[in-house]
Amino acid sequence: LDPVDGSISKNQGIRFVFTDGSRIIFRLSGTGVAGATVRLYLEKYMPADGDLGLHAFDVVKPLAAIAMELSGLPTATGRDTPTVIT
């Protein structure tokens, strides 16, 4: 159940939802396992009275560190930075 809009999406990856509403989502993108892309989505809730002037990367950087530890992607892929950031 999506904490923001209440929708339900099945088979859309692995989601970690934190008590503050932040989310880490991993999903495979591509048609097969070989050459598939692992997509990582980081979402951090910031209330209207929060520091909305922060750069988005600074806001989600702590979540990125947690995501890397949870996933083991650096060890599995031999990479410690993404090849594409969108």
C-alpha positions as CSV (number, residue, x, y, z in Angstrom):
1,L,0.0,0.0,0.0
2,D,1.5,3.3,-1.1
3,P,1.7,5.6,1.9
4,V,1.2,8.7,-0.3
5,D,-1.7,7.9,-2.6
6,G,-3.0,4.5,-1.2
7,S,-2.4,2.7,-4.5
8,I,-1.3,-0.9,-4.7
9,S,1.3,-1.9,-7.3
10,K,2.3,-5.6,-7.5
11,N,5.6,-7.0,-8.8
12,Q,7.2,-3.6,-9.0
13,G,10.3,-4.4,-7.1
14,I,11.4,-4.5,-3.5
15,R,10.4,-1.7,-1.3
16,F,11.6,-0.6,2.1
17,V,9.3,1.9,3.7
18,F,10.5,3.8,6.8
19,T,8.4,5.2,9.6
20,D,9.0,8.8,8.4
21,G,7.5,8.0,5.0
22,S,10.9,7.7,3.2
23,R,11.2,4.8,0.7
24,I,13.9,2.8,-1.0
25,I,12.8,0.9,-4.0
26,F,14.9,-1.6,-6.1
27,R,13.6,-3.0,-9.3
28,L,15.0,-4.7,-12.4
29,S,14.5,-3.0,-15.7
30,G,14.9,-4.8,-19.0
31,T,13.7,-7.9,-20.7
32,G,16.0,-10.5,-19.2
33,V,18.4,-11.1,-16.4
34,A,21.5,-10.7,-18.5
35,G,22.2,-7.1,-19.1
36,A,19.3,-6.0,-16.9
37,T,19.5,-2.6,-15.2
38,V,18.9,-2.3,-11.4
39,R,16.9,0.8,-10.8
40,L,17.1,2.4,-7.4
41,Y,14.5,4.9,-6.3
42,L,15.0,7.1,-3.2
43,E,12.1,9.1,-1.8
44,K,12.3,11.3,1.3
45,Y,9.3,13.1,2.6
46,M,9.9,16.7,3.6
47,P,7.1,18.6,5.3
48,A,6.1,22.1,4.1
49,D,7.9,23.7,7.1
50,G,11.1,21.6,6.4
51,D,14.2,22.9,4.7
52,L,12.9,22.9,1.1
53,G,16.0,24.7,-0.1
54,L,18.2,21.6,0.2
55,H,19.5,20.1,-2.9
56,A,17.7,16.8,-3.7
57,F,21.0,14.8,-3.6
58,D,21.7,16.0,-0.1
59,V,18.2,15.1,1.0
60,V,18.4,11.4,-0.2
61,K,22.2,10.8,0.4
62,P,21.6,9.1,3.8
63,L,19.0,6.9,2.1
64,A,21.5,6.0,-0.6
65,A,24.0,4.8,2.0
66,I,21.3,2.6,3.6
67,A,20.3,1.3,0.2
68,M,23.9,0.3,-0.7
69,E,24.3,-1.5,2.6
70,L,20.9,-3.3,2.3
71,S,21.5,-4.4,-1.3
72,G,25.1,-5.3,-1.4
73,L,25.2,-3.9,-4.9
74,P,28.7,-2.5,-4.7
75,T,30.0,-6.0,-3.9
76,A,27.8,-7.8,-6.4
77,T,28.6,-5.4,-9.3
78,G,32.0,-4.1,-8.5
79,R,30.7,-0.5,-8.8
80,D,30.3,2.0,-6.1
81,T,28.7,4.7,-8.2
82,P,25.8,4.6,-10.7
83,T,26.4,4.5,-14.4
84,V,23.3,6.6,-15.0
85,I,21.5,9.2,-12.9
86,T,18.1,10.5,-14.0
